[in-house]
Amino acid sequence: MLDYILIQAANGLVIGVMFALIATGLTIIFSILKIVNFAHGEIYMMGGYFGYYVITLLGVPPFPAVLVAMAITFLFSIGLERGLLTPLYSPRIERKADYGILITFGLSVFLRNIAIILFGPFPLRPPSFIEGSLAVFGGLMISYDRLVAAGGGLLLLVALIWFLNRTVWGQALNAVSQSRESASIVGINSERMYMLAFGVGGALAGGAGALIAPIYSLSPSMGLVPDTQAFVIVILGGLGSVSGTIIAALLLGISQNLFIALLPDPSRGPSYANAFGLFIMMLVLLFRPTGIFGRHAVAMD
Amino acid sequence: MPDTLPAIESSLSARNLAAGYVSGIEILHGVSVDAVPGQIRCVLGPNGTGKSTLLKVLFGFLKPSTGEIRSGPTVLTGVAPHAMGRHGVAYLPQRPSIFPFLSVEVNLRLGAWSFRRRHADVKRKIERAYAQFPILGERRNQTAGTLSGGQQRQLEFARSLFPEPKVFLIDEPTASIEPRITAQIYELIRGLARDGKAILLVDQNIKGALGIADYVYVMRTGSLYTEGPRTEFGDDVELLVSQWLYTHHAAKTA
């Protein structure tokens, strides 16, 4: 029994790292552009497909394919930002939050359907990073692909934290999230930061999609569930806090998997997994509306 | 127009500025001001007359509906705020424009954004800032939001010097700051003028501002009521105040 719980916790950690990649992207976009990106799950999905086709059509090995997929998702996201979000920065648009919701929600439906047309409705599975499984905890197995996904994801998160805290571009992003006015006073062009934020956020989601593809396969609707979970995590982590988001993602991933594992009827567990996350979110919103790690209120403007 | 001052070329000049936040409702109606090297020019006037709006328009946060802003031969009307530094203009708004959740050191590094690739230059300027304001050096790793109001002002001043601007637009530098620090801040502004910078100062603290001003603009309900060299207004601050207060009052009751 203990072995089973441990392996479920390990699986939860893998999922938690994937959640963290998706949710940190969402939170970066939220804190810089001040919009909720409802198409974030679809960008994660696109990243998975980019990785798949980079491997199958271009013959790139699986590991570098993750980086190539991230680069493509980065450019793809910037294209979306330039094409659809620039009206947000114009003083002529008054209800910016509403515009952001409508345009990203529409984009999410569009991308999901265009994926069905382009990639087909059936699940696709790229080749494994490393075939086989590691035997742990007396007979229970954990696949190498899961270890690669968790390890790769953690590396990306460390790189992200380094970028945000140690590079002048990361600090400039942080500055814009704190005050657009002050940022422009020191000469930072906020529009370039919006591009960068949307690109980096998209690349993180795309990386998650490419890392998780060999485990769960790709499908046009794969972004729906992680997207919901990412909203839960971003709220838990306190809107706009990257470290809070990472901690909340790991906690949710692990606790959700343990919840599934400990449910009396484990076969029903997975169906309750989403409900569990949303239940936690309701509790947090009731008792700590700024999130567990929220540092300050964020105004939508 | 007074002719007691020698003709000096201004670093920033605005002619006939009209502007407002909502179309159709103007806050400024045809204001002309100059920022002149080595001079502190002070914009005074009652609350809500558009003094802060004037500085926002000059720095590009608000586009004027008519009028022109120039720096020598360069037209600055319509230039975005983030590009104003390149034209030698610095802006210190009423609330210190620091980044409260970033450390003092990172705040200073961001002040060097426009020349961030010249690493040696950035480092030298940050060291110089620490030498000028030792408290900033002591607290370099603290987040800027934990500094006192006066220290935040010092941080902002130190940072604004980095790109070596020619013009400083300063809005209420001593608002909600303890009196002991107030004198220091006016001394800082005076020092800038001595270094040949052009200062345009908006202030509610009439006594403090007149104590350092070379030239005075008095605004009333969105336009210039009167202007002239500080000496022309005499030493009687009370008179000046009552003068525009009285006319303001008279205009309201008329």
Interface residues (C-beta under 8 A of the other chain):
Chain A: V168 Q171 A172 N174 A175 Q178 S179 E181 S182 A183 S184 I185 V186 G187 I188 N189 S190 R295
Chain B: F59 F61 A80 P81 H82 A83 G85 R86 A90 Y91 P93 S97 I98 F99 P100 F101 L102 V106 R109 L110 G111 W113 S114 R116 R159 P163
